[in-house]
Amino acid sequence: MQILNPTIIMAAGRGSRMRASSNASDAAIQEARNRPKAMIRVGPNPKPLLEHLLLHLREEGSNSVCIVISDEDEVTQSHFAEQPVPGVNVSFVQQRIPPGRTKPLGTAQAVELGLLENPQWKGHSVTVANGDNLPPMGLFKRMFEYAACLPAMDRNHLGLPEERVCAFAVIDAKEDFALANIIEKPTPQQVEASRWTDGTIRVSMNMFRVPYSELLTCVQRATEHPVRKERELPTAISDWAKKEGHLRVVPLAGEFLDLTHPTDIAKAEKAMRKGGMTLQN
């Protein structure tokens, strides 16, 4: 089978906030506590958010996906073995917690594992996405137009709680739309300084597209953050783009479905029943 737009989906997060007590319904809390975040079922004919994501990818032009799961995940791989998504070749790799640590090594390592699991992707650009949020329909198709890019989403149109959006990394681009910087955990001053000439503040949804070999070099070079003690994908890609690569920043707008907290399940249900989200530009 010809490989089309290979994609790594990061779905190894433990989801501690999703399992926290809340004012969500009992059914939502049970779903959150008993299933990985990406496998929480939503929609008119409930299916895991990750399955919706695979369907998006198929419709927009990808047929090769590697899903990075945790070593505690006993749900994801068996689900797709029993209910495969036709037209999509799906592989899996586990991201384990190393001895002496309480959490995995971070998103850069997750991507490294996915790349090493799929050496046949060499020569292709590889897209990276999160398993616990669903982008608007059309976003992957736009990303597939470029060899190396990241979507820069207008933060006023994400449809997510303001307090959550304010914590997202902001994107600073040059006049030619090349990436200048990704600022993680920005201060209010840094957010204002990154405002684009059209007045928008644009944020990263941790989605990237980079050629296989460059991406592998980039994540293998990534070092641990001194405070968070993780090898972080945005920092690794930002460093690569500043020093040796060209990453096209694509300004877009559209709503995401995000599963971070149990109350998000009801919001996702409502949105899916309306037909989901589409890209605004």
N, C-alpha and C positions, 0 to 999 in steps of 0.2 A: 504493500500500500504506500502510495506517495505521501510523504510527510508534509502536512500543511499547518503552518503557524503553531508550532509546538508551544505548550503552555505549562508552567508550573503553578500549582495552586497550594498555597501554604495553609494547612488545616491542622497543625499540630498544637495550637494554643490550648492551654488547660481550661480557660474560661472561668476563672474564679469569680468574676463579677456577675457572670451569667447565673452562677449557682447561689448567689447571695439572696437572702430573703428580700421580699419586696411586696408591693401591693398588686402584683400580677395575679391572674387567676390561678387556681390550684392546678389546672391542666397545664398551663404555661410553665409553672414552677417545676412540675414533674417532668415535663419535656426537657427543660433546661438542665435538670439535675441528672437525668438518666442517659442523655445523649451528648456527643460532642457538639460544639456550637454549630459547626457547618452542617451537621446532620439533623438539626431541628426541623421538623416538618411544618411547612406553611403552604398556603394556597388553597384554591377551591377543592381540588383533589389532592389533599396534602402529600407533598413529597419533600425530601430534604432540600434545604437551601442550596446545598452543593449540587444536587441534581439539576435544579433550575440553572445554576451557573454553567454546568456542562452543556445543557441545552442551548443556552445563549452562545457559548463558544462554537458549538456545532453550526448553529444558524448563521454565525458571522464569519465562519471560515477556518476553524481549527478542527483537526481530527486526531491530534496527539496530545495527551494530557498526562502529567505526572502529579499525583496528589501526595503531599508530604503529611504524614499523620504521626501522632504520638505513639509511644510504645504501650500506652494504656488503652488505646482505641480498639475496641472489639466489635465495633459497629460498622464502620465505613467500608472496609474492604469486602466484608461478607455481603453487605447490601448490594454493592455494584457487581459482585459475582452472581448474585441471584437476579438482579434487575439491571443488566448492562444498558448503557445508552447507545443505541444503534448508531454506527457511523463514527464513533469516537473510540480510539485505542487508548485505554486508561491503564497506567502503571502506578504502583505504590512504593513508597519508601518510608521507613520509620525514622523519626528524629528522637533518639534516646537521650536521657539525662545522664551525662557523664558521672562517674563516681566522684563523690565529694561535693557535688552541686545539688541544688534544689530545683533547678530549672534548666531547660535546654540552652544551647549556646547562642541562640538567636536566629533572626531571619536570614542573615547572610549564610549561616551554616545550612539552614533548611534548603535554600536555593542551591548551594553546593551539592548537597545530597541528591537533589532532583536532577542536576546536570550530570553527575557521575553515574547515575542510574540509567542515563539515556545518551550514551556516546554517539548513537546514530543521528542525533540532532546536530552534530557538528556541520557547519556550513549554513545553518539556519539562524534566524533571529528567534530568540526565546522570550515569550511574554510571561510576566509574573503577576499573580493576583492573589488576593486573600480569599479564603474559603468561607469566611463568616460575613461577607457583605456581597450584595448583588448590584453590579453597576447598571446604569440605564442601558436599555437595548440600543445597540449601535456604537457603543464605546469601544468594544474590542475591534470592530470593523475599522474604526478610525485608527486605532493603534497599529493594525496590520498594514496600514499604508506606508509605514516608516520602518527603516532598518533599526533605528534606535530612537526611542522617544519615551516620554512620560506625559500622562494627562495632567493638566493644571486646572483643577476644578474651581469654578467660582463658588466660594464658600457660602454665599447667600442663597444658593439654589440647591443645596444638598438634601434639604428636607430632613435634617437631623437636629437633635437638641443643640442649642447654642453653646451650652457649656462643654459639650463634647467637641464641637467643631473648633472652638477656640484653642483646644489643645493640639490640633492637627499641625503637622509640619507645613510651613509656608514655602512657596517656591519663588525664587528670584531669577528672572530670565534676562538675557542680554537683548539688545535691539534686534538681533537676527534670530531671536527665539531659541538660541542655544542656552542650555542650563547654566546659570551662574552659581546658584547655591540652593540647597535644601536645608532649611533651618528647623531642626527638631526642638520641641518644647519651647517655642518662641515666647519672648517677653512681649508685652503690649507694644513696647517701643520698636522691637524688631518686626512685629506684624505691620505696623504703620510704615516702617521704612521699606517694606517689601511691596507696598501697594503699587499696582501697575499704572501706566499712564492713563488708562481708561477709568481709573478709580477702583478697579476690582482688587480684592485680595484673593489669591489663588493658592489652593492647598493640595498637598499630595495625599492620595488614597493608597499609597504603597503599591502602586501598579507601575510596572516598567517593561520596556522591551529593548533588548540589547543582543547583539550577535553572540552566539554560543561561546566562542573562545574568549572573547573580551569579558563576557559576564563571568565565566569560570575564573579567569585571572583576577577579576575584580573582587569576587567573594572570597577567594582563597587568600587574598592579601588582607582582608578585613581583620582588624584587631579588636579586642574587647573594649567596650566603653568603660572608662575608669570608674564610673558610679554604677551604671546599670549592669555591668559585667556581662554584656551580650555583644556578639558580633552583629551589627545592625546593617541591614541592606541599604537603607537610604544614605547612610554615611559612606558606605563603600562605593555606591554608584556615584554619589556626588564627588567624591575624591577622584574617581576614575575620569569623570567628565571634565573636571577642572584641569587635569594634568595631561590626558592623552586621548580622550574621546570626544565625540560630538553627540550630545543628546538633545534631540529636538523637543522643545516644550510645546505641547499642543493645548491651547486654551479652549476649554469646553465648559458646558453647564448641563446639569441634570441631577436628578435625585437618586440616591443610593438607598437600598434596604440594608440595614446594618443590624447584626445580632450581637449586641454587647451586654445587654441587661434583659431580664425576663419580660419587662414591659415592652421591649421591642418586638416581641413575638406577635402581640395583638396588632401593632402598627403594620408589621409586615403582612399579616393576614389581610388587613383592610386594603392595603395597596395592591396585593396580588389579586384580590377579588375584583378590583377595578381594571385589571389588565396589566399591572406592572408599570415600570417607568421607561420612558424613552428619552434619548438625548435631545437637548434643546437646540444645540448648534454644533 
